Amino acid sequence: MTDHYDIEVTFPVNVQALNSLNNQQAKLKAIQDWNSDPSVGILTSAGADYIGWEKVPNRDENLSVASQDELSVFPADWPVSYV
């Protein structure tokens, strides 16, 4: 395995996130849900349920030669977007 970059850019989404467990009532509800059916609910989350990839704009302009060489094996439209 080689090292890889991880740059996180966040966008607002309409889903329940783990930080909702900071609310005491939400936490108690999550525990009740878990006790009723441990296969559903926020406590089944491993913390990375939604991941998306975004293209790097003008990747040749701002990256080192080594990075450009590494990226050259991928087509220009990678990653492919599916709608």
C-alpha positions as CSV (number, residue, x, y, z in Angstrom):
1,M,0.0,0.0,0.0
2,T,1.3,3.5,-0.8
3,D,0.4,6.7,0.9
4,H,-2.4,8.7,-0.7
5,Y,-3.8,12.2,-0.3
6,D,-7.1,12.7,1.5
7,I,-8.5,16.2,1.1
8,E,-11.9,16.5,2.6
9,V,-14.5,18.9,1.1
10,T,-17.8,18.8,2.8
11,F,-21.2,19.7,1.4
12,P,-24.5,19.9,3.3
13,V,-26.7,16.8,2.8
14,N,-30.0,15.9,4.2
15,V,-29.1,12.7,6.1
16,Q,-28.7,11.9,9.8
17,A,-25.0,12.0,10.7
18,L,-23.1,10.6,13.7
19,N,-22.8,14.1,15.3
20,S,-26.6,13.9,15.9
21,L,-25.7,11.6,18.8
22,N,-24.4,14.7,20.6
23,N,-28.1,15.4,21.3
24,Q,-29.1,13.3,24.4
25,Q,-32.6,12.5,23.1
26,A,-31.3,11.4,19.7
27,K,-28.7,9.2,21.4
28,L,-31.4,7.6,23.6
29,K,-33.6,7.0,20.5
30,A,-30.6,5.5,18.6
31,I,-29.9,3.1,21.5
32,Q,-33.6,2.1,21.6
33,D,-33.5,1.5,17.8
34,W,-30.4,-0.6,18.2
35,N,-31.9,-2.7,20.9
36,S,-35.0,-3.3,18.8
37,D,-33.1,-4.2,15.6
38,P,-29.3,-3.9,15.5
39,S,-29.3,-4.1,11.7
40,V,-30.7,-0.6,11.2
41,G,-30.2,2.8,12.5
42,I,-27.5,5.4,13.0
43,L,-25.5,3.1,15.3
44,T,-24.8,0.7,12.4
45,S,-22.7,3.3,10.7
46,A,-18.9,2.8,10.5
47,G,-18.6,6.6,10.0
48,A,-18.1,6.7,6.2
49,D,-21.4,5.8,4.7
50,Y,-21.3,8.4,1.9
51,I,-18.1,9.1,-0.1
52,G,-17.9,11.0,-3.4
53,W,-15.0,11.7,-5.7
54,E,-14.5,15.0,-7.4
55,K,-12.3,15.8,-10.4
56,V,-9.3,18.0,-9.8
57,P,-9.6,21.0,-12.1
58,N,-6.6,21.7,-14.3
59,R,-4.7,19.0,-12.7
60,D,-1.6,19.7,-14.9
61,E,-1.3,23.3,-13.8
62,N,-1.0,23.0,-10.0
63,L,0.6,19.6,-9.4
64,S,4.2,18.5,-9.2
65,V,5.7,16.6,-12.2
66,A,5.8,13.5,-10.0
67,S,2.0,13.9,-9.3
68,Q,1.3,14.5,-12.9
69,D,3.2,11.3,-13.8
70,E,1.2,9.3,-11.3
71,L,-2.1,10.7,-12.6
72,S,-1.2,10.2,-16.3
73,V,-2.3,6.5,-16.1
74,F,-5.9,7.6,-15.6
75,P,-8.1,9.0,-18.4
76,A,-8.8,12.7,-18.4
77,D,-12.5,12.1,-17.5
78,W,-11.6,10.0,-14.4
79,P,-13.3,9.5,-12.1
80,V,-16.4,9.0,-14.2
81,S,-19.6,10.6,-13.0
82,Y,-22.8,8.6,-13.1
83,V,-26.1,10.4,-12.7
